[in-house]
Amino acid sequence: MPVLAEMKGWLDKNLSLVSPKSALGKAVAYMLSNWKRLIRYTDDGRLEIDKNLTENKIRPVALGCKNYLFAGSHNDARWAATIYSLVGTARLYQLDQFAYLRDVFSRISDHPYKKLDELLPPKLTPLQ
């Protein structure tokens, strides 16, 4: 909080000293207009200072989406997305992903189509 208070003081002091149309003036005005949102994490210990953890968790999805553009065909991309979803679900439930896929692949050919949901991980509350 002391560092943020010092930063706020600097922003307030320098807002009138820089041209509002300059890059610095725009940055200072933007920061001041979003100040309450910027310091919100200091009021609630559950909040992160940035979104790096979230971005790191979704990065594989973003990379996968880009890679699916070059999957060979639309059908191949759908298969890749299906496998990717199964792996992601196994990871969410903290299962051994390789063992889970091996189990699903060993049973899926004889499994009734209308009961495919039985091959999904147990219906537990996912860990966050």
CYANA upper distance limits for C-alpha pairs under 8 A (distance plus 0.5 A):
  1 MET  CA      5 ALA  CA      6.53
  1 MET  CA     42 THR  CA      8.06
  2 PRO  CA      6 GLU  CA      6.69
  3 VAL  CA      7 MET  CA      6.65
  4 LEU  CA      8 LYS  CA      6.60
  4 LEU  CA     39 ILE  CA      8.34
  5 ALA  CA      9 GLY  CA      6.72
  6 GLU  CA     10 TRP  CA      6.80
  7 MET  CA     11 LEU  CA      6.71
  8 LYS  CA     12 ASP  CA      6.61
  8 LYS  CA     32 LEU  CA      8.23
  9 GLY  CA     13 LYS  CA      6.59
 10 TRP  CA     14 ASN  CA      6.51
 11 LEU  CA     15 LEU  CA      6.36
 11 LEU  CA     28 VAL  CA      6.59
 11 LEU  CA     32 LEU  CA      7.65
 12 ASP  CA     16 SER  CA      8.29
 12 ASP  CA     32 LEU  CA      8.32
 13 LYS  CA     17 LEU  CA      7.99
 14 ASN  CA     18 VAL  CA      6.92
 14 ASN  CA     28 VAL  CA      8.48
 15 LEU  CA     20 PRO  CA      8.36
 15 LEU  CA     25 GLY  CA      7.12
 15 LEU  CA     28 VAL  CA      6.79
 15 LEU  CA     29 ALA  CA      7.41
 18 VAL  CA     22 SER  CA      7.85
 18 VAL  CA     24 LEU  CA      7.58
 18 VAL  CA     25 GLY  CA      5.92
 19 SER  CA     24 LEU  CA      8.31
 19 SER  CA     25 GLY  CA      5.96
 20 PRO  CA     24 LEU  CA      8.36
 20 PRO  CA     25 GLY  CA      4.90
 20 PRO  CA     26 LYS  CA      6.36
 20 PRO  CA     29 ALA  CA      8.20
 21 LYS  CA     25 GLY  CA      6.54
 21 LYS  CA     26 LYS  CA      6.68
 22 SER  CA     26 LYS  CA      6.64
 23 ALA  CA     27 ALA  CA      6.63
 24 LEU  CA     28 VAL  CA      6.57
 25 GLY  CA     29 ALA  CA      6.62
 26 LYS  CA     30 TYR  CA      6.48
 27 ALA  CA     31 MET  CA      6.56
 28 VAL  CA     32 LEU  CA      6.67
 29 ALA  CA     33 SER  CA      6.54
 30 TYR  CA     34 ASN  CA      6.77
 31 MET  CA     35 TRP  CA      6.33
 31 MET  CA     38 LEU  CA      8.47
 34 ASN  CA     38 LEU  CA      6.62
 35 TRP  CA     39 ILE  CA      6.81
 36 LYS  CA     40 ARG  CA      6.52
 39 ILE  CA     43 ASP  CA      8.13
 40 ARG  CA     44 ASP  CA      7.59
 40 ARG  CA     47 LEU  CA      8.43
 41 TYR  CA     45 GLY  CA      7.19
 41 TYR  CA     46 ARG  CA      8.21
 41 TYR  CA     47 LEU  CA      5.52
 41 TYR  CA     48 GLU  CA      6.57
 41 TYR  CA     49 ILE  CA      6.37
 42 THR  CA     47 LEU  CA      8.47
 51 LYS  CA     55 GLU  CA      6.66
 52 ASN  CA     56 ASN  CA      6.51
 53 LEU  CA     57 LYS  CA      6.85
 54 THR  CA     58 ILE  CA      6.91
 55 GLU  CA     59 ARG  CA      6.33
 56 ASN  CA     60 PRO  CA      8.37
 58 ILE  CA     62 ALA  CA      7.03
 59 ARG  CA     63 LEU  CA      6.69
 60 PRO  CA     64 GLY  CA      6.41
 61 VAL  CA     65 CYS  CA      6.65
 62 ALA  CA     66 LYS  CA      7.02
 63 LEU  CA     67 ASN  CA      6.72
 64 GLY  CA     68 TYR  CA      6.58
 65 CYS  CA     69 LEU  CA      7.53
 66 LYS  CA     70 PHE  CA      8.37
 67 ASN  CA     71 ALA  CA      7.32
 68 TYR  CA     77 ALA  CA      5.88
 68 TYR  CA     80 ALA  CA      8.03
 68 TYR  CA     81 ALA  CA      8.37
 69 LEU  CA     77 ALA  CA      8.08
 71 ALA  CA     76 ASP  CA      6.32
 71 ALA  CA     77 ALA  CA      5.67
 71 ALA  CA     80 ALA  CA      8.38
 72 GLY  CA     76 ASP  CA      6.74
 72 GLY  CA     77 ALA  CA      7.82
 73 SER  CA     77 ALA  CA      6.76
 74 HIS  CA     78 ARG  CA      6.82
 75 ASN  CA     79 TRP  CA      6.88
 76 ASP  CA     80 ALA  CA      6.70
 77 ALA  CA     81 ALA  CA      6.60
 78 ARG  CA     82 THR  CA      6.65
 79 TRP  CA     83 ILE  CA      6.78
 80 ALA  CA     84 TYR  CA      6.52
 81 ALA  CA     85 SER  CA      6.56
 82 THR  CA     86 LEU  CA      6.83
 83 ILE  CA     87 VAL  CA      6.70
 84 TYR  CA     88 GLY  CA      6.57
 85 SER  CA     89 THR  CA      6.54
 86 LEU  CA     90 ALA  CA      6.67
 86 LEU  CA    101 LEU  CA      8.08
 87 VAL  CA     91 ARG  CA      6.65
 87 VAL  CA     97 GLN  CA      6.35
 87 VAL  CA    101 LEU  CA      7.99
 88 GLY  CA     92 LEU  CA      6.61
 89 THR  CA     93 TYR  CA      6.85
 89 THR  CA    121 PRO  CA      8.02
 90 ALA  CA     94 GLN  CA      6.62
 90 ALA  CA     95 LEU  CA      5.61
 90 ALA  CA     96 ASP  CA      7.52
 90 ALA  CA     97 GLN  CA      6.00
 90 ALA  CA    100 TYR  CA      7.42
 90 ALA  CA    121 PRO  CA      7.31
 91 ARG  CA     95 LEU  CA      6.30
 91 ARG  CA     96 ASP  CA      7.91
 91 ARG  CA     97 GLN  CA      6.89
 92 LEU  CA    126 PRO  CA      6.59
 92 LEU  CA    127 LEU  CA      7.05
 92 LEU  CA    128 GLN  CA      8.47
 93 TYR  CA    121 PRO  CA      7.74
 93 TYR  CA    124 LEU  CA      8.27
 93 TYR  CA    126 PRO  CA      6.16
 93 TYR  CA    127 LEU  CA      7.15
 94 GLN  CA    127 LEU  CA      8.49
 95 LEU  CA     99 ALA  CA      8.50
 95 LEU  CA    100 TYR  CA      7.39
 96 ASP  CA    100 TYR  CA      6.58
 97 GLN  CA    101 LEU  CA      6.67
 98 PHE  CA    102 ARG  CA      6.59
 99 ALA  CA    103 ASP  CA      6.63
100 TYR  CA    104 VAL  CA      6.73
101 LEU  CA    105 PHE  CA      6.48
102 ARG  CA    106 SER  CA      6.58
103 ASP  CA    107 ARG  CA      6.92
104 VAL  CA    108 ILE  CA      6.26
104 VAL  CA    119 LEU  CA      6.71
105 PHE  CA    109 SER  CA      7.95
107 ARG  CA    111 HIS  CA      6.73
108 ILE  CA    116 LEU  CA      8.35
108 ILE  CA    119 LEU  CA      8.29
111 HIS  CA    115 LYS  CA      7.71
111 HIS  CA    116 LEU  CA      7.50
112 PRO  CA    116 LEU  CA      7.20
115 LYS  CA    119 LEU  CA      8.45
116 LEU  CA    120 LEU  CA      7.96
